[in-house]
Amino acid sequence: MRHMTANIRPATQADLRSILSLLAEMHDDTRTGDPEARELELFDRILTQPLRTLLVAEEAGIVVGTADVLVAENLSRHGKPWATVENLVVSRSYRRRGHGKALMIHAIRIAEELGCYKVQLVSNERRARAHSLYEHLGFDAPVRGFRRYLKT
């Protein structure tokens, strides 16, 4: 398999359509058409939110992956913040080329630069390949997580 050097950068307004397509792919959804007005407004708020960095991975100028890094201020641990990574996804046709790893390394770097004492993420238990990547990057699973989806 060919491995490319991923260009990892913060997302811009021009990336919205690509990011929405990636997120739809993550949820086995089909997405077509232009972003809706509420998505445009939400994306603008996300891009300007303090302590949040929406990353994209590019290969040959094409957005092929994304990850959302959120840093939370904290009263414990002598005030050191913590970070979480959400919505990490690489397009199926670009997987196994190092883009997910590059996104995670960049997310970890952001957390380190902001003085975080930990970086955490959750992953569906069926995602064995992703778990292997996370373990390779030094993550472990010492806790049991819980989730409750809310009706909206």
Secondary structure, 3 states (H helix, E strand, C coil): CCCCCCEEEECCHHHHHHHHHHHHHHCCCCCCCCCCHHHHHHHHHHHHCCCEEEEEEEECCEEEEEEEEEEECCCCHHHCCEEEEEEEEECHHHCCCCHHHHHHHHHHHHHHHCCCCCEEECCCCCCHHHHHHHHHCCCCCCCCCCCCCCCC
